[in-house]
């Protein structure tokens, strides 16, 4: 496969349109395709076939060197044909097709490519090309191009693998926050919380472990004034990141005005301070461990109040690893974490979704986009 397809497009807005993708790939219908039974070999053969068809139609212009950055370490989860923001999959036989997407959550906002002008290519921007091969004829029966959003709406959400979630904050991003006017990056609360938060301080609830009653749920703006601004320059007295995390949590509780009883019994659940829907993290290396829960895939946290991981507010203290001094603060709702930064994993993982085989069979002899 020509390596030029591994270079991102000049702009994500300049890639082939759905119509042009169909026009480029329909010539592959009826093409002989020998199945070896070896997934890697067959997958590579399909990529070469699709790449050739795309290049014959004229691929989109490539990004200038230095104008973009591949965000995931070792390009994990980045499709080999990122130029046209596509990934390829072979469909053969059975009652259903088990789609497996490796090292990225398909319908998430997690950034794969970041441009110097602020544009991004996100996981959810990747178009998935399914080529159904007839096992008896060994020819391409149909070509179906789907977006991950279409897949989830039609067939259900992708299965969530059990992995240790991490957030990558690049040194350049960290420096920009620390060197900003107040060394704080904050964004407003989610729409779900807009009318359920208070913007002026009246009193602090007694129990930080209790779910919020929304009479004393402080807005991010109020949390910034009460906590974030006062944390800058503070030293976290502890030996390791875990203990620094607990030290930070105690500091936050003190600044919020919670009683000594709360300081003595840290919850250890999610979020760290349930009463304020606040998760507290320390960043002293490029990655921040998020633990079991991650806003990358939205999950219900408090069913009665319809609070999801996207609503949880994240306070991340950008801490100097040598001095343990807090140099900057990130204070944003969970739904914005993946927009600003990037989710990564220390191990390979796959997201799966079952698609009925008759869906592909109904498209026999066709090349279609989100039918």
N, C-alpha and C positions, 0 to 999 in steps of 0.2 A: 504494500500500500504506500502511495506517495506520502512522504512525511509532511508535505505542505498542509495536509488536512489536520495535522496535529497542532498547527499554529492557529490561535484564535482569530476570529474575523476582525476587521477594522472597527466594526461596531456591531453590537448584537441586533441593531435595527437593520443591518445590511445583509443578513443571511437570506437564503432562499425562502420565498414565501411558500405557504402550503401548496398553492397552485403550481409553482415551479418545481417543488419537490415531486409532486405527482407526475408532472410532465417529464422530469428527469429519470424517474424510476420505472415508469410503466413499460419502458423498453425491455426491462428484465423479466416481464411475464413470459412464462414458457421457456425460460433459459434452462438448459441442462445443469443439474447440480448433483454431483455424486456425494452421498452421505457416507462418511467413513465410520461413523459411530463414535468418533473422538471429538468431544465438545470443543476443545481448544482449536483443533485443526479445522473443523467445520465452521467455527466462529470466525477464524482468520480468513477462510475462503470467502465467506459471506461479506466481510468487511471490504475485501479487495474488490469484489463484484460491485458492491454499492458505491465504493469510492470511485471506481472507473466510470460508472454511470453519471455520478455527480460531476466529475471533472470534464466529461464529454459535453456537459451542458454549460460549463463555465462556472467555477465556484466563486464565491464572494471574495472581495479583496481582503488581503491579510493585514493584521495589525502590525504597525511599525515596531521594530525592536525597542524595548524600553518604555513602550506606551501601555503595557499591561503587566499584570502579575498573576501567576497561577497560585491560588491560595492554599489548597490542601497540600500538606507535606507529601513529597514523592508523587504528586499528581493523583493521589488515591481518589477514585470516584469520578475523575475527569474523563469523559469519553474520548476515544482515539480520533473521532471525527468531530472535534470541537469546532472546527471552522464553520460547519453548517449547523452546529448545536444538535447533532443527531447521535443516536446509539442504535446498534443493530441486534436483532434477536431472531433465532431460527425456531420455527414452529413445525412440528411433524405430526404425530398421531396421539390418540388418547381421547378421553372424555373431556379433559380440560388441560389448559396450558398453564404451567406453573412459572410465572414470570419472576425472575430473580435479578434484582438490581444491586450491584456490589458497591459498597463503600460510600453510598450517599442515600439520603432520604429523598425519593423521587419528587415528591410534591412539596418540598420545603423551600424556604427563601435562602437557604445556606449558599453562600457565595463560592463559586468555583473559579471565576476569573474577575479580577478587579482592574479597571482601566484608570489611567491617570486623570482622565476628565470626569471621573465619578461614575461612569457607566459600569454595570456589572452583568455577568452571566450567572444565573442562579440554578440550583438543581432543578427547579420546576420549569425552567426554560428549555430543557433538553427534550427534543422530540424523539420518540421511540419508534423505530422502524421494524415491524414484524414481517418476516418473509416466510410464508408457508410453503414447505417443500412436500410434494407428493412422494411418498415412500416407494410406491410401485413404479411411477413414471420417472422419478428422480428429476423432476422439473419444478420450477417455481409456479405454484398455484395461484397465490394472491400476495399482494403487498399492502399492508395496513399500517399507516402512520398515525400514532396516537400521542396526545399530550398526557402527562401524568394526572392533570386535573380531570381530564375526560375519563381516564381509567378509574379514578376514585369515585367520580360521580355515577359512573355506570356499573361498576363491579364492586365497589367498597374500598375502604382505605387499605393502604399497604400494611402488612404485618410489621410490628415493631420488634427488632431483635433486642435481646438483653445484653447491653454493652455498657461500659463505663463511659459516660458522656464527657467530652472536653470541649472547651471553647478556646479558640486561638486568637490572641490579641497580639498583632504584629508589633515589633519594636517601633516602627514608624508611627503606627496608630497611638501607641502608648505615649510616645514623645509629644505628639500633637496635643493630646489631652493634658498632659502635665504642663506643657508650655502655653496652654490657652490662658485667657485672662484670669479665671478663677480656679483653674486646674480641675474642673468638673465637667463631665459630659452627662447631661440629663435630658430626658425626653418626657413628654406628658403621659399620663395614665391612659389605659385603653378606653375605648368607647364604652365598654361594659361597665367600667368603674366611674365614668365621667360624672354621673349624677349620684354617686354613692360615697363620695369622698368629701372631707372637709378641708378648707383652705386656710382656716385660722385656728390656732391652738386654744382649746378650752380646758381640757384636762386629759390625763393619761389613764387609760383603763387599768384596772387592778391586775388582771391576769393576762400575761403575754401569750400563754398557751391556748387561750380561748379563741374560737373563730371570731372574726370581726362582726360587730353588730351594725357597722356602717354609720353609726352616729359619731364614732371617734376614729374612723379610718382616715389617717392623714394622707393628703395628696402628695405626689412626688415633689411638687413645688415646696410644700411645707417640710417634707423630709429633707430636702436640700438645705433649707435654712436651719432646721433644728439639728441635723446630723452631719450631712456631707461637708458643709463649709467648716464645721468645727473639728472634723477628723483630719483635715489637711495639716501636716506637720506633726501629728501625734506619732508616738513610737509604740509598736506592738511588742511588748516584752514576752517573748517565748522563743523556744529553741527550734521548732519546726513549723511547717505550714499549717498542720492540723491544729496545733496549740495556738498559733497566731490567729487562726480562724475563730477559735473560742474567745481569745482576748479581744478580737474585733467585735464579736457578738456582744460581749459584756459592755464594751465602750458604747456601742449603739444603744443598748438597753438603758444605760445610764443617761445618755443624751436625750432619749425619748421620755425619760422620767419614770421608768418602771421601778417598782420597789425592790428592796434587797432580796426578798424571797425569790423573785424572778431571776436575779443574778446568780443565785446559788444553784438553781436547777435549770440548766440549759436544756432545751427540748430535744435536740438531736434529730428532729423529724423534718418534714418538708411542708411549708417553708420554715426557716429557722425561727422566725418570729411570726407565728400564725395570725396573731391579733392585728398585725399591720401588713399581712400578706408580703412579708419581706424576707428575701433570701440573701444571706450575707456571705461574701467570698473574698479571699485574699489572692491577689495576683503578684507573685514574685518570680515567675518564670513565664515563658511565652504562652503556656497553656494553663487554663483554669479548670480544675476538676469540678464537674457539675453533679457528679454522683448518679443516682438511679434515675432522677427526673431531669428532663430537658425540654425547654419550650420549642425545640426543633419540630417535635410532633406534639400537637396540642392534646392535652389530656385533662380530664375533669379532676380537680383537686378537692373542691368542696361542692358536693352535689346539691345541697339545699340552697346554696346561694349562686349556683352556676358559675363558679370561679374555676378558670382553667390555668394551665401552666403559662399561657400567654399573658394572663392578668397579673401573675406574681411579679412583684417589683424586685429587681436585682441590684444590690449595692455591692460593687466590686472595688476593693481598695487596692490601688496600684502602689505596691510597697517596694521600697528599695531592698533588694535581697541581702545587701551588706549591712545596712544600718537599721533595717526594719521600720524606717520612717515612711509614713503614708505620704506619697507625693502627688497623688491624683485620685479622683473618684469617678466611677461610672455608676449612674443611677437611672435605670431605664426599665420599662415593662419587658417581661420575657419575650413578647412577640417581636420586639425590635432587636434582640440580641443577635440573631442570625442575619439581620439586615446590615448591621454595623460591623460585626465580626464574623468569624467562620467556625462552624462546628467540625470537630475532627474526632477520630477515635484512635486509640493506641493499638487496636487490633482490627483485622479485616472483618467485615460483617456484610450481611445481605438482607435486603428488604424484599419480601415476597408478596405476590398477589395472584390468586387463581383466576383465570379467564376461561369461560366455557369454550370448548373447541368449535362448537357450531357458530360462534361469533365470527371466527375466521373462515369457516366453510361457506358462510353466507356471502362472503366477498370473493368467491372463486372467479378467477380470470379478471379481477379488478385491482386497480391501484387507487386507494382511497385515503382520505385524511379525516380523522374523527367522524366516521360515518354515522 
